Amino acid sequence: MEFKQLRTFVEVVRTGSFTDAAQNLFLSQPTVSQHIRQLEEELGTRLVMRTTRRIEITPQGRKLSTFAEDILALRDRMLESCSSLGHSILTISASTIPSAYILPDALKQFGKEHPEVYFSIHQSDSEGVERGIAEGLFDLGLTGRLPEDESLSAERICTDQMVLITPVTPWFLEKKEKGSDVKELLTQPIILREAGSGSMKAADQYLAREGILEEDLHVVARINDQEAIKNMVAGGLGISFLSERAARGFVEAKRVLCFELPEGAGLRSFYAVQRKKDLPSALRREFVHFLHGYFERQQSGH
């Protein structure tokens, strides 16, 4: 039996709805159902009776809800008294995509739920993030690749898709309308990220899959700033591989065109990185747990 299962059950009882509980806890509805089922299996009794219109909490479920509320309240008091959860600063080193396009909304939501917590964010490339965590300079790292340093651990928190963006010109518009393969466009001048970035690693994996060497490309610039890359592409200076999250605003504004990579290519993950030998603080554990739920709910469309 885990705290997260008890928290889920208490919320189901409080709201009288699996859907509302999932929304309030930033979980998918299947995850809520799984938590309830796991509790029922462990206790060997039905806790919730579901009909087509509503749910009913069984007498055993009511008993568990009372105990669970006491357990969770005691846990909160314990954390407040025995840890540094209250009025704390969490230092995070994040690579470009997480710091600019993934963390802002997540931090805003976490801050609403934990007004006593503050964040200090340092942006670097993926190598810099790993180095900073390994040296103990930050509490947590968020990066777009698995760390090579064996002293670090990584938990996947969400995924993203690499795309190719191009200027808006008649030639590229025609290619877009015809559904041209990305490989056909790689004869054009291209702007690449620097070698230390997770985005460049994802682009390299796609190029290797297609049998294209970097020296075969007409590289006009190497830039590690996503906004600069988007502006240069929009200005007609070349094409570029970019995170779909980073490109979304420019695509919606019709300042650049977006070409999807072939199925299975360009999919990348983002990871929460920590030192294996660390004993995570209550705040860090709470934040990583929140990130898992937040992005699980976001990616499931709830």
N, C-alpha and C positions, 0 to 999 in steps of 0.2 A: 504494500500500500504506500502510495507516494503523496506528497503534499499537493502536487498538481492535480491528482485525481480527486482529492478531497475538495480542493478549491473549485474544480469544475462542477462537482456534485452540488456544493452549496449554492453556486450561481444558478444551476438548473432549478433548484428548489426555490430560490429567491425570485427568479423571473417566471417560473412556470413554463419555460420554453427552451428547447435545445438551440433553436436559432438565435434567440436573444442572448443566451449564455455564450454561444460561440462568438457573437459579435462583441460582447462586452469584454471577453477574455482574449480577443484577437487570435482565435483558433478557428479551424474549419469545423463544420458540423460533424463530419465523420470522426474527427479527433475527439469531440465531446462525447459522441456515442461510444467510442472505444474506451474512454476513461470510465464511463458508467458501467460498461460491460465488464471491464477488468475488476472493478469494485464488487460487482455482483458475483463474479466467478470466485473471487477470493473469499467473500463472506458466505457464499453458498445460499444466497437469498435474492429475491427480486426487490429492487429498490424503487423502480419506476415502472408504471404501467402506461403504455402508449396506446392511444386510440387515434382514429383518423382526424379528430378535431383538437384534442388536448392531451395533456399528460396528467397522470395521477401519481402522487408519491405514496408508497405503501407505508404501513405502520413502522416496519423496520427501517424504511428510508427516512422517516421523520426522526427516529431515534438516532440514526447515523448523522443526520444533518445537525442535530444538537451537539453531538460529540465533536463533529468536524469543525463547527464554528468555534468551539472552545479550543480545539487543538491549533487551529490557524491563528486565533487570537494570542494564544500562548507563544506560538512561534514568532509572531510579530514582536511581542514584548521582549522575547529572548534576543532577537536580532538587534532591537533598539538598545538593549542594555549591554550586550556582550560583543557588539561589533561596531564598526565605523560607518554603519549605513546612514545614520542621521547626518545631515548637513555635510555631505561629502563631495569631493571633486573626483571625477573619473577621467583619467588622462587616456586619450585614444590616439593612436597613430594610424592614419588611413591613407590608402592609395587614392589616386585621383577620382575614379568613379564612385567609390563609396563615400568619400568626403563631400563630393559635390552633388551627387544624384541619388544616393541611397540613404545616408545618415540623416539629412535635414528633417524629413518628415517623421522618421522613427524617433529622433531625439525630441522633437516637439511633442509627440504623443507620450513618450516616457516621462517627459518633464511635467506634463499635466497630472500624471498619476503619482509622481514623486517630486513635488515642488522643492524638497530639501536638497535635491541632487543637482550638481552643476557639472559641466563638461569642459574639458580643455582638449581641443582637436588640433593635431599636427598633421599636415599633409606632406606626403612623400611618395616616391614610386614604391613598387612592391619590395624591391631589395632594401630600400631604406626603412620600410615598415618592419621587415624581418630583423634587420640589424638593430633597430631601436628596441624591439621587444626582447631580443636575445641579450642585450646589454642592460635590461631592466629599467629603461628610461620611461616606459609607458606601462599602463595597466593592461591595455588590450590593443590588439592590432586588427585592422580590417583590410583585407587585400584580395586581389583577384587571382591568386594562384596558391597552390600548396607550397608551404615553405620547404626549402632544401635543408635547412639547419635541423638536425635531428634532436636538438634540445627544445624544439618548439612543437606544440600540438596545434591542430587546426580542426574547427567544426564548420561544416558548410551551413550557411544561413540563407542564401538565396542564389538564384541564377540570373544570367543575362545573355543576350544574343549579340554577337558582333555583326555589323552590317557594313556595306560599302556606301559611302555618300559621295555624290558628284555635284558639280555645278548644275544650275537649271539653264540648259541650252537646248536648241532644237535637236541637236544630235543625240544628247542624252535622253531627251524626252521621247524621241523615236525609239531608242533602245528600251526605255522603260515600257512603252506601249507594246512593243513586240515581245516583252518578257525575255530579253536577252540574258544570257548567262553572264555572271560576274566576271568569269575568266576572259570574256571578250573585251572587257573594259580596261584590263590591266596593261594595255599598250599605252594608256594615257599617263601624263605626268602624275606622280603620286607623292603624297606627304605621309611620312611614317612617324610613329612614336619612337622614343628612345629605347634602347635595348633592355633597360632594366624594368620596363613596365609590363604588367600582366596583359594589357591590351596587345602589346607587340608580340608577346608569346602566343596569344590566341591567334593573331594574324599569321604568325610564322607556321602554326599548326595547319591552318587552312592552305597556305602556299605549299607546304610540304605535301599535303594530300593531293594537290593538283600537279605536283611535280615542277613547280616554278621556283627558281632560285632568285634570291634577292637581287643578285647582280643582273638579272634579266629585266628588272623593273627600271623605269625612268624616275628615280627618286630625286625630287627637287628640293626637299627639306626634311629635317628631322626635328620635331617639336614635341615637347612634353606637356603642352598646355592645350586642353580640350577646346576651350573657347577660341583660342587663336587658330586651331586647326579648322574649326567650323567656319570661322570668318574667312579664312583663306580659301576654303573650298567654295563657299558662297560667292567669293570674289573672282572665281574662275581660275585660281592658280594651280588646281590639281584635284585629284580624288583622294579619298583616304578611308582606311578601315576605322570604324568607331563603334563604341558601345551604343546599342539601340536606345538605352536610357539617356545617354548623353546627346544623341542626335535628335531625340523626339521633338523638342521644342522648335528646332530649325526646320524639321520636316513638316510639322503642323503649320508653321508659318510660310511654307512653300519657298523657303530660301535655298534649300538643297533637295536633291532627289535621293531616295533611299532604295538600295538594291539588297535583297536578302541573299545570304549565302545558301548554298545547297543544304538540304536537310541533313542534320547531324554535324554540320560544319559551323564553327564559330560560336558554339554554345559554351559558355564559361560559367564558373561558379565563383562565389565570393565567400571568404572564410573569416571566422573570428579566430585570431591567432593569440596564443598565450605560451608562457614558458612552462614546460612540463613539471619542473621542480617547484613551481610556485604553489602556495596554498591560496586559492582565490578568495578574495574578500566576499562578504555577503552581497555587497553592492554589485560587484562584477558578476557573480553568479546570477543575481536577479536580472541584470541587464542582458546577459547572453540568453537567458531563458526567455526574456521579453522579445528579443530579436527573432528567435525561432518562431514564436507564436505570431508575431507581427507579420513576418514575410510569408509564413504558411497561409495565413488568412488572406493576405494580399494576392498571392499567386493562385489561390483557389477561387478568387473572385468574390469573396465574402467581405 
